[in-house]
């Protein structure tokens, strides 16, 4: 990669760090449940508020991006993130937490829809998949840091909620850096008539449809493990909410490691076999999580799950973008719409947990999502006949 390309790539990759802020939803749901004495179903309304925004705003963001450009869309998302991060400090109520995370969901939707196509303005061809994976690595670092920052603010600053202004300052730095970076975007000629219809008509393509549901269930696994990890440790091992939060950190630590390794692997080896192997590992790890109650073993399983799903988003997204590069904005909006799986799956998890009276209900729902990924790892690649590497 040329020097000028690197200079432009770095501020965009830093945007993936902001994208990782949505993963603090897991530890937030745990704290809010304890602070307000909520049921699992009610506390899981926090991730529902966040991830339901992906269903509502992904396609409109793709249409907006055609009009104002990818870089401006990223910058607007950052501004909304900053506003969202200050709301819990105005008044710490359950209602305001819901509003804050709904705004964060809108901002994160806009960011995820626009940042991958923005990368494609700088990096093309075979390097795009590994660069998107590098972005996911940066996002994973952010996700990994979240529980530690929350624990630090709780123990050293006296209130875990101080994580929010810290995130606001980081977002401001990202905004200034990207604003100062010149990025040449191609001109998009967009037909406003029937834009929504045109975007969703892409689902008529069987491969795109399978990839879309792959994103839905992948994000369901990611948010599901993120949300359930502390609760499982509290239920089975008797840990407090702060100590149990390190289960989430273990998951994100290995997801970060997996993303780092994936940058190298996906640039050298076929993603077909890679996807299949990791899908099998995910299913086996979740099956084990249903039965195991040992603290060390549970931490190990969190790490294994994080490692196995770390690169699946990049694989699914890059296949979709490269299948119809002339429709990159529309496909990006459609694929990111699939992130609403992060709203649906935790809600169903909460119902299952309250019904069974145990977090086993949550794990079973996550396992169902993993079985779809296993199917997807065989069906999509075989249908598309696409080889990235």
GUTORMI-69912 format. One record per residue (C-alpha): residue number from 0; y, z, x. Coordinates in pm, whole numbers. Example, Ala and Ser with C-alpha at 12.3 -4.5 7.8 and 13.67 -1.06 7.14 Angstrom:
// residues 2
PT num     yy     zz     xx
PT   0   -450    780   1230
PT   1   -106    714   1367
This chain:
// residues 389
PT num     yy     zz     xx
PT   0      0      0      0
PT   1    341    -99    136
PT   2    604    160    228
PT   3    841     67    -57
PT   4    550     85   -300
PT   5    466    437   -183
PT   6    828    545   -225
PT   7    818    429   -586
PT   8    468    560   -660
PT   9    534    923   -556
PT  10    795   1010   -825
PT  11    575    847  -1090
PT  12    271   1041   -970
PT  13    480   1359   -986
PT  14    522   1281  -1355
PT  15    149   1345  -1392
PT  16    221   1704  -1284
PT  17    446   1739  -1590
PT  18    166   1589  -1799
PT  19    -54   1882  -1695
PT  20    175   2131  -1870
PT  21     -4   2064  -2198
PT  22   -315   2231  -2052
PT  23   -143   2570  -2058
PT  24   -224   2554  -2430
PT  25   -560   2718  -2361
PT  26   -430   3035  -2198
PT  27   -139   3037  -2446
PT  28   -379   3037  -2742
PT  29   -566   3328  -2583
PT  30   -247   3533  -2534
PT  31   -108   3448  -2878
PT  32   -436   3547  -3042
PT  33   -421   3887  -2869
PT  34    -45   3935  -2922
PT  35    -51   3865  -3296
PT  36   -408   3970  -3380
PT  37   -509   3624  -3505
PT  38   -847   3474  -3590
PT  39   -993   3193  -3379
PT  40   -901   2939  -3645
PT  41   -535   3052  -3652
PT  42   -492   3082  -3274
PT  43   -639   2734  -3233
PT  44   -351   2600  -3443
PT  45   -152   2599  -3116
PT  46   -360   2317  -2962
PT  47   -373   2154  -3306
PT  48     10   2151  -3319
PT  49     27   2000  -2971
PT  50   -244   1736  -2985
PT  51   -183   1621  -3342
PT  52    143   1476  -3210
PT  53    -60   1219  -3015
PT  54   -189   1081  -3344
PT  55    162   1058  -3492
PT  56    370    941  -3195
PT  57    151    734  -2960
PT  58    187    396  -3132
PT  59    559    446  -3212
PT  60    611    530  -2845
PT  61    442    206  -2742
PT  62    677     15  -2973
PT  63    980    210  -2846
PT  64    872    139  -2489
PT  65    887   -234  -2558
PT  66   1253   -191  -2655
PT  67   1392     58  -2398
PT  68   1146     24  -2109
PT  69    877    243  -1956
PT  70   1095    441  -1716
PT  71   1347    540  -1985
PT  72   1063    650  -2210
PT  73    932    880  -1935
PT  74   1280   1028  -1885
PT  75   1324   1096  -2259
PT  76    987   1272  -2263
PT  77   1104   1498  -1980
PT  78   1415   1600  -2172
PT  79   1205   1696  -2476
PT  80    972   1896  -2248
PT  81   1265   2097  -2113
PT  82   1380   2182  -2466
PT  83   1026   2282  -2570
PT  84    986   2514  -2271
PT  85   1288   2725  -2365
PT  86   1198   2781  -2732
PT  87    949   3070  -2682
PT  88   1220   3261  -2496
PT  89   1460   3235  -2792
PT  90   1222   3430  -3014
PT  91    857   3501  -2950
PT  92    701   3444  -3292
PT  93    387   3257  -3391
PT  94    594   3005  -3589
PT  95    823   2931  -3294
PT  96    521   2893  -3064
PT  97    387   2630  -3304
PT  98    722   2446  -3300
PT  99    744   2468  -2920
PT 100    399   2323  -2866
PT 101    455   2054  -3128
PT 102    761   1943  -2927
PT 103    560   1963  -2606
PT 104    301   1745  -2779
PT 105    564   1483  -2866
PT 106    694   1486  -2508
PT 107    346   1467  -2357
PT 108    255   1183  -2591
PT 109    555    980  -2478
PT 110    476   1060  -2115
PT 111    110    962  -2132
PT 112    182    639  -2319
PT 113    449    526  -2073
PT 114    347    655  -1731
PT 115     27    454  -1682
PT 116    194    120  -1768
PT 117    485    226  -1544
PT 118    236    265  -1260
PT 119    112    -90  -1329
PT 120    465   -214  -1248
PT 121    417    -78   -896
PT 122     43   -110   -832
PT 123   -173   -400   -950
PT 124   -530   -523   -932
PT 125   -817   -318   -795
PT 126   -585    -39   -675
PT 127   -470     46  -1028
PT 128   -785    239  -1127
PT 129   -780    454   -811
PT 130   -402    511   -847
PT 131   -444    626  -1208
PT 132   -719    855  -1078
PT 133   -473    987   -818
PT 134   -236   1062  -1106
PT 135   -512   1248  -1286
PT 136   -567   1443   -963
PT 137   -201   1550   -968
PT 138   -236   1641  -1338
PT 139   -544   1847  -1256
PT 140   -351   2039   -988
PT 141    -91   2125  -1252
PT 142   -361   2234  -1496
PT 143   -528   2446  -1228
PT 144   -200   2621  -1142
PT 145   -117   2710  -1505
PT 146   -337   3021  -1547
PT 147   -232   3150  -1203
PT 148    137   3107  -1287
PT 149     79   3283  -1621
PT 150   -106   3568  -1445
PT 151    172   3595  -1182
PT 152    451   3607  -1440
PT 153    258   3867  -1641
PT 154    187   4097  -1344
PT 155    495   4045  -1125
PT 156    767   3950  -1375
PT 157    639   4159  -1663
PT 158    592   3878  -1915
PT 159    352   3580  -1907
PT 160    605   3379  -2111
PT 161    822   3329  -1801
PT 162    588   3042  -1719
PT 163    797   2833  -1959
PT 164   1133   2836  -1770
PT 165    939   2770  -1447
PT 166    795   2459  -1610
PT 167   1143   2360  -1734
PT 168   1284   2367  -1379
PT 169    994   2159  -1243
PT 170   1050   1905  -1521
PT 171   1419   1884  -1431
PT 172   1329   1808  -1068
PT 173   1092   1532  -1183
PT 174   1365   1385  -1404
PT 175   1620   1369  -1122
PT 176   1368   1218   -876
PT 177   1253    944  -1114
PT 178   1611    864  -1220
PT 179   1698    798   -856
PT 180   1396    568   -804
PT 181   1443    194   -865
PT 182   1145     38  -1047
PT 183   1137   -326  -1149
PT 184    990   -370  -1499
PT 185    891   -703  -1646
PT 186   1070   -814  -1959
PT 187    865   -762  -2276
PT 188    916   -992  -2572
PT 189    809   -777  -2867
PT 190    760   -879  -3226
PT 191    872   -583  -3437
PT 192    714   -726  -3753
PT 193    371   -582  -3803
PT 194    380   -393  -3473
PT 195    165   -110  -3607
PT 196    -79   -359  -3755
PT 197    -94   -553  -3427
PT 198   -168   -238  -3228
PT 199   -441   -109  -3455
PT 200   -589   -457  -3491
PT 201   -701   -415  -3130
PT 202   -970   -181  -3267
PT 203  -1144   -491  -3407
PT 204  -1259   -546  -3049
PT 205  -1583   -345  -3028
PT 206  -1526   -246  -2666
PT 207  -1171   -123  -2734
PT 208  -1302     72  -3034
PT 209  -1570    241  -2823
PT 210  -1319    319  -2548
PT 211  -1081    465  -2806
PT 212  -1343    706  -2938
PT 213  -1440    777  -2579
PT 214  -1087    911  -2526
PT 215  -1105   1109  -2853
PT 216  -1423   1291  -2754
PT 217  -1333   1326  -2385
PT 218  -1007   1503  -2468
PT 219  -1200   1708  -2722
PT 220  -1425   1830  -2440
PT 221  -1131   1894  -2208
PT 222   -922   2090  -2456
PT 223  -1231   2253  -2602
PT 224  -1344   2395  -2268
PT 225   -986   2488  -2181
PT 226   -950   2680  -2509
PT 227  -1297   2836  -2526
PT 228  -1343   2932  -2159
PT 229  -1149   3262  -2167
PT 230  -1288   3354  -2509
PT 231  -1649   3305  -2395
PT 232  -1593   3533  -2095
PT 233  -1424   3795  -2313
PT 234  -1705   3781  -2570
PT 235  -2006   3774  -2336
PT 236  -1878   3958  -2027
PT 237  -1615   4197  -2169
PT 238  -1327   4066  -1955
PT 239   -962   4112  -2053
PT 240   -745   3812  -2138
PT 241   -587   3785  -1789
PT 242   -919   3806  -1601
PT 243  -1088   3573  -1850
PT 244   -808   3320  -1791
PT 245   -950   3258  -1445
PT 246  -1242   3086  -1616
PT 247   -996   2816  -1716
PT 248   -873   2804  -1355
PT 249  -1231   2754  -1233
PT 250  -1270   2462  -1471
PT 251   -943   2304  -1360
PT 252  -1010   2375   -991
PT 253  -1326   2167  -1002
PT 254  -1164   1906  -1224
PT 255   -897   1880   -953
PT 256  -1166   1849   -685
PT 257  -1345   1587   -891
PT 258  -1025   1385   -931
PT 259   -963   1401   -555
PT 260  -1316   1282   -479
PT 261  -1287   1019   -752
PT 262   -985    856   -584
PT 263  -1216    772   -295
PT 264  -1536    700   -491
PT 265  -1381    472   -752
PT 266  -1217    259   -483
PT 267  -1555    198   -317
PT 268  -1837    224   -568
PT 269  -1925     96   -915
PT 270  -1782    311  -1191
PT 271  -2075    212  -1417
PT 272  -2334    436  -1251
PT 273  -2068    698  -1177
PT 274  -1983    732  -1547
PT 275  -2349    754  -1651
PT 276  -2436   1023  -1397
PT 277  -2138   1241  -1482
PT 278  -2204   1208  -1857
PT 279  -2560   1333  -1808
PT 280  -2437   1627  -1599
PT 281  -2181   1720  -1867
PT 282  -2445   1729  -2141
PT 283  -2686   1940  -1932
PT 284  -2412   2188  -1831
PT 285  -2302   2239  -2193
PT 286  -2661   2286  -2306
PT 287  -2695   2563  -2045
PT 288  -2363   2720  -2156
PT 289  -2508   2785  -2502
PT 290  -2764   3029  -2361
PT 291  -2622   3180  -2040
PT 292  -2439   3517  -2049
PT 293  -2414   3594  -1675
PT 294  -2049   3595  -1559
PT 295  -2108   3415  -1227
PT 296  -2327   3152  -1395
PT 297  -2065   3089  -1664
PT 298  -1797   3038  -1398
PT 299  -2031   2798  -1218
PT 300  -2090   2598  -1536
PT 301  -1715   2571  -1596
PT 302  -1681   2427  -1248
PT 303  -1964   2181  -1304
PT 304  -1818   2057  -1632
PT 305  -1474   2015  -1471
PT 306  -1627   1821  -1182
PT 307  -1829   1593  -1410
PT 308  -1552   1483  -1650
PT 309  -1269   1464  -1394
PT 310  -1260   1085  -1366
PT 311  -1378    972  -1708
PT 312  -1025    934  -1851
PT 313   -925    707  -1563
PT 314  -1237    495  -1606
PT 315  -1189    452  -1981
PT 316   -814    389  -1953
PT 317   -837    138  -1668
PT 318  -1112    -60  -1844
PT 319   -891    -82  -2154
PT 320   -577   -185  -1962
PT 321   -758   -449  -1759
PT 322   -941   -592  -2061
PT 323   -611   -720  -2208
PT 324   -334   -684  -1946
PT 325    -89   -880  -2163
PT 326   -122   -602  -2422
PT 327    -82   -313  -2176
PT 328    190   -130  -2374
PT 329      4   -160  -2703
PT 330   -331    -59  -2551
PT 331   -170    237  -2376
PT 332    -24    357  -2706
PT 333   -357    307  -2882
PT 334   -562    482  -2615
PT 335   -325    779  -2598
PT 336   -351    808  -2977
PT 337   -709    909  -2902
PT 338   -576   1225  -2737
PT 339   -544   1365  -3091
PT 340   -908   1460  -3034
PT 341   -751   1762  -2866
PT 342   -626   1868  -3211
PT 343   -934   1793  -3417
PT 344  -1202   1937  -3188
PT 345  -1045   2285  -3132
PT 346   -982   2315  -3507
PT 347  -1349   2240  -3580
PT 348  -1445   2476  -3295
PT 349  -1244   2755  -3457
PT 350  -1416   2700  -3791
PT 351  -1759   2694  -3623
PT 352  -1687   3010  -3425
PT 353  -1561   3202  -3728
PT 354  -1861   3078  -3929
PT 355  -2122   3173  -3667
PT 356  -1934   3481  -3549
PT 357  -1982   3367  -3189
PT 358  -1840   3125  -2933
PT 359  -2175   2945  -2944
PT 360  -2024   2758  -3238
PT 361  -1749   2625  -3011
PT 362  -1993   2516  -2740
PT 363  -2208   2327  -2990
PT 364  -1906   2128  -3110
PT 365  -1809   2045  -2749
PT 366  -2170   1939  -2683
PT 367  -2155   1689  -2970
PT 368  -1851   1531  -2799
PT 369  -2044   1514  -2470
PT 370  -2332   1330  -2637
PT 371  -2088   1060  -2749
PT 372  -1966   1021  -2391
PT 373  -2327    981  -2281
PT 374  -2368    704  -2538
PT 375  -2035    553  -2432
PT 376  -2135    546  -2064
PT 377  -2415    304  -2151
PT 378  -2279    113  -2452
PT 379  -1921     33  -2347
PT 380  -1998    -94  -2002
PT 381  -2289   -297  -2124
PT 382  -2080   -446  -2405
PT 383  -1779   -529  -2190
PT 384  -1971   -654  -1890
PT 385  -1674   -544  -1682
PT 386  -1711   -417  -1331
PT 387  -1404   -261  -1184
PT 388  -1522   -259   -828
